[in-house]
Amino acid sequence: MIVTGGAQQIEGQAGGGIVPWALIAGYGTKDQVGGSVYYTRIDTQDFKADSYGVAVGFFDRLEVSAARQSFDASSVVPGLELRMDTLGAKLKVFGDAVYDQDTPWPQVAVGLQHKKNHDMDIPTAIGARSGSDTDFYVAATKVWLAGAPGGRNLVANLTLRATRANQLGFLGFGGDKDNSRKLQAEASLAMMLTDQVVLGAEYRAKPDNLSAFKEDDYSDVFVAWFPPSGSRSTAAYAHLGTVAGKSSQSGAYLSVQVTH
């Protein structure tokens, strides 16, 4: 299946648009190395965010990734751009999302995302406690071949993340309301309309650590195209809720990716 590496989510790891999955980046088998590069743009009423990076999968077991994110917050402070680097690692613990069709168990992976915010003047002023931190997560992904209506393939993912990140880390980590890591749930559900087109939806819960700015959960609905060439495109409508005091932020999400 050409979708087995997933897309590349905004923090750089294999998965959906906003949720990391247990899948390993690239098309590599247990004897091969694979990987992908990507660029993503999110454009809401008041903000723009860009992300680009690379992920490499080793022997369908270990994934490492590096990504740069930037967030245009000029609507809050003229000229303000927040930049963040994310280094990721993911290890498949057991299972195979595709080939373990004779068992009820999903593919399970554990991972981390170490994030460093390079522009902490504003986050510190509104109560953020740190400019860098590490998210830890466990992800479970299952594929049901011919498990959806019409004999279509179905993909489900559940991720549990321990995090202190404010707006993914663009507003720093921890805050005056709460400085501890919180366990947050993330989920994805997708159906393959054809061998190359996937329709799905995602949800990502997030902590609310800052008194100055309320933080809402994220969600999206997406269509992804996986042509045989190895390129991939994902278009989505993302709902980000309240961001940096601006309510009802929603808009287009577009990601392009080349996978080997």
MIKE-266679 format. One record per residue (C-alpha): x, y, z; residue in one letter. Coordinates in pm, whole numbers. Example, Ala and Ser with C-alpha at 12.3 -4.5 7.8 and 13.67 -1.06 7.14 Angstrom:
BEGIN
px / py / pz / type
1230 / -450 / 780 / A
1367 / -106 / 714 / S
END
This chain:
BEGIN
px / py / pz / type
0 / 0 / 0 / M
144 / 336 / -101 / I
-13 / 512 / 201 / V
172 / 303 / 461 / T
414 / 587 / 545 / G
127 / 827 / 607 / G
163 / 1196 / 537 / A
403 / 1418 / 732 / Q
238 / 1607 / 1013 / Q
313 / 1969 / 1098 / I
587 / 1879 / 1347 / E
763 / 1662 / 1089 / G
676 / 1303 / 1175 / Q
481 / 1045 / 976 / A
106 / 1058 / 1042 / G
-185 / 1283 / 961 / G
-169 / 1661 / 929 / G
-178 / 1740 / 1302 / I
-138 / 1397 / 1466 / V
167 / 1162 / 1461 / P
80 / 799 / 1382 / W
261 / 474 / 1467 / A
364 / 439 / 1099 / L
729 / 487 / 1003 / I
819 / 745 / 737 / A
910 / 630 / 387 / G
853 / 316 / 184 / Y
1142 / 119 / 334 / G
1089 / -243 / 438 / T
1257 / -414 / 733 / K
1574 / -435 / 521 / D
1567 / -81 / 378 / Q
1598 / 287 / 463 / V
1333 / 529 / 335 / G
1222 / 881 / 400 / G
1038 / 1193 / 294 / S
1064 / 1570 / 272 / V
768 / 1805 / 305 / Y
636 / 2160 / 310 / Y
311 / 2265 / 483 / T
119 / 2594 / 491 / R
-173 / 2683 / 719 / I
-360 / 3007 / 649 / D
-637 / 3129 / 884 / T
-820 / 3462 / 915 / Q
-543 / 3622 / 1124 / D
-238 / 3396 / 1110 / F
-10 / 3206 / 876 / K
210 / 2911 / 969 / A
473 / 2731 / 761 / D
654 / 2405 / 830 / S
915 / 2213 / 635 / Y
1149 / 1928 / 711 / G
1266 / 1573 / 658 / V
1196 / 1234 / 815 / A
1399 / 916 / 765 / V
1277 / 566 / 844 / G
1526 / 290 / 924 / F
1425 / -71 / 855 / F
1056 / -1 / 924 / D
1148 / 28 / 1293 / R
1302 / 366 / 1376 / L
1216 / 714 / 1246 / E
1412 / 1035 / 1300 / V
1295 / 1378 / 1182 / S
1392 / 1743 / 1178 / A
1159 / 2033 / 1100 / A
1140 / 2412 / 1115 / R
811 / 2587 / 1190 / Q
736 / 2959 / 1159 / S
427 / 3147 / 1273 / F
333 / 3490 / 1140 / D
171 / 3672 / 1433 / A
168 / 4020 / 1279 / S
-204 / 4053 / 1360 / S
-111 / 4056 / 1731 / V
223 / 4243 / 1718 / V
319 / 4405 / 1385 / P
617 / 4228 / 1232 / G
618 / 3945 / 1485 / L
728 / 3604 / 1355 / E
776 / 3310 / 1592 / L
1018 / 3039 / 1483 / R
1059 / 2690 / 1624 / M
1273 / 2383 / 1551 / D
1147 / 2031 / 1619 / T
1363 / 1719 / 1637 / L
1169 / 1394 / 1649 / G
1231 / 1024 / 1709 / A
986 / 734 / 1690 / K
1033 / 363 / 1761 / L
790 / 93 / 1651 / K
733 / -130 / 1952 / V
516 / -406 / 1806 / F
251 / -493 / 1548 / G
203 / -410 / 1183 / D
-82 / -179 / 1085 / A
-134 / -346 / 747 / V
-14 / -706 / 763 / Y
-153 / -805 / 1106 / D
-505 / -842 / 969 / Q
-554 / -1171 / 1156 / D
-514 / -1002 / 1496 / T
-710 / -719 / 1664 / P
-391 / -545 / 1776 / W
-268 / -220 / 1615 / P
83 / -114 / 1529 / Q
219 / 71 / 1834 / V
507 / 317 / 1850 / A
656 / 545 / 2115 / V
800 / 881 / 2019 / G
925 / 1219 / 2125 / L
940 / 1569 / 1980 / Q
1201 / 1806 / 2121 / H
1107 / 2166 / 2043 / K
1304 / 2489 / 2070 / K
1137 / 2828 / 2029 / N
1377 / 3094 / 1896 / H
1161 / 3402 / 1971 / D
1062 / 3402 / 2339 / M
1018 / 3773 / 2420 / D
639 / 3772 / 2374 / I
579 / 3419 / 2514 / P
780 / 3504 / 2826 / T
591 / 3833 / 2870 / A
255 / 3651 / 2873 / I
364 / 3387 / 3123 / G
540 / 3103 / 2935 / A
794 / 2932 / 3160 / R
1039 / 2786 / 2907 / S
1160 / 2825 / 2550 / G
1227 / 2456 / 2491 / S
1073 / 2128 / 2598 / D
1006 / 1769 / 2491 / T
671 / 1608 / 2413 / D
645 / 1232 / 2471 / F
377 / 1018 / 2308 / Y
253 / 668 / 2234 / V
61 / 607 / 1910 / A
-151 / 312 / 1797 / A
-249 / 274 / 1428 / T
-469 / 7 / 1273 / K
-569 / -56 / 911 / V
-876 / -263 / 827 / W
-853 / -386 / 469 / L
-1204 / -373 / 314 / A
-1328 / -265 / 658 / G
-1539 / 31 / 545 / A
-1860 / 49 / 338 / P
-1809 / -53 / -24 / G
-1509 / -266 / 65 / G
-1288 / 38 / 120 / R
-986 / 33 / 352 / N
-1016 / 210 / 688 / L
-736 / 363 / 898 / V
-770 / 461 / 1265 / A
-511 / 613 / 1498 / N
-506 / 708 / 1866 / L
-216 / 905 / 2016 / T
-162 / 998 / 2380 / L
81 / 1288 / 2428 / R
241 / 1427 / 2744 / A
307 / 1795 / 2675 / T
349 / 2147 / 2820 / R
343 / 2317 / 2478 / A
142 / 2636 / 2423 / N
8 / 2648 / 2065 / Q
241 / 2361 / 1972 / L
529 / 2557 / 2131 / G
497 / 2881 / 1934 / F
401 / 3048 / 2264 / L
659 / 2859 / 2468 / G
604 / 2584 / 2720 / F
425 / 2579 / 3054 / G
261 / 2886 / 3197 / G
135 / 3085 / 3493 / D
-183 / 2872 / 3514 / K
-10 / 2534 / 3488 / D
352 / 2433 / 3438 / N
315 / 2054 / 3443 / S
294 / 1809 / 3156 / R
-62 / 1708 / 3076 / K
-173 / 1390 / 2900 / L
-365 / 1487 / 2587 / Q
-554 / 1265 / 2342 / A
-523 / 1288 / 1964 / E
-714 / 1083 / 1707 / A
-741 / 1028 / 1332 / S
-990 / 836 / 1121 / L
-948 / 797 / 746 / A
-1105 / 599 / 463 / M
-940 / 516 / 130 / M
-1185 / 622 / -139 / L
-949 / 468 / -397 / T
-599 / 322 / -384 / D
-463 / 676 / -412 / Q
-721 / 907 / -246 / V
-786 / 921 / 129 / V
-1061 / 1113 / 309 / L
-1033 / 1169 / 684 / G
-1067 / 1377 / 997 / A
-847 / 1449 / 1299 / E
-873 / 1586 / 1650 / Y
-596 / 1706 / 1882 / R
-653 / 1807 / 2245 / A
-416 / 2070 / 2385 / K
-334 / 2206 / 2733 / P
-446 / 2553 / 2845 / D
-151 / 2689 / 3046 / N
-163 / 3068 / 2999 / L
-395 / 3314 / 3171 / S
-340 / 3572 / 2900 / A
-463 / 3356 / 2610 / F
-721 / 3079 / 2613 / K
-619 / 2774 / 2411 / E
-859 / 2547 / 2225 / D
-824 / 2202 / 2072 / D
-745 / 2153 / 1703 / Y
-939 / 1958 / 1442 / S
-940 / 1914 / 1067 / D
-1099 / 1731 / 775 / V
-865 / 1637 / 491 / F
-826 / 1480 / 149 / V
-490 / 1326 / 65 / A
-365 / 1213 / -276 / W
-93 / 945 / -298 / F
8 / 902 / -665 / P
248 / 617 / -754 / P
525 / 868 / -829 / S
609 / 907 / -458 / G
481 / 1264 / -429 / S
192 / 1328 / -192 / R
-48 / 1618 / -146 / S
-285 / 1686 / 143 / T
-553 / 1956 / 148 / A
-752 / 2020 / 464 / A
-985 / 2258 / 638 / Y
-839 / 2314 / 983 / A
-1017 / 2457 / 1287 / H
-770 / 2593 / 1545 / L
-1013 / 2772 / 1777 / G
-874 / 3064 / 1977 / T
-510 / 3146 / 1893 / V
-321 / 3424 / 2074 / A
-647 / 3594 / 2170 / G
-800 / 3573 / 1822 / K
-1111 / 3355 / 1831 / S
-1254 / 3113 / 1572 / S
-937 / 3068 / 1369 / Q
-996 / 2830 / 1079 / S
-877 / 2801 / 723 / G
-685 / 2611 / 458 / A
-414 / 2356 / 524 / Y
-199 / 2245 / 229 / L
95 / 2006 / 244 / S
317 / 1863 / -31 / V
559 / 1578 / 21 / Q
807 / 1361 / -168 / V
861 / 1010 / -32 / T
1107 / 735 / -112 / H
END
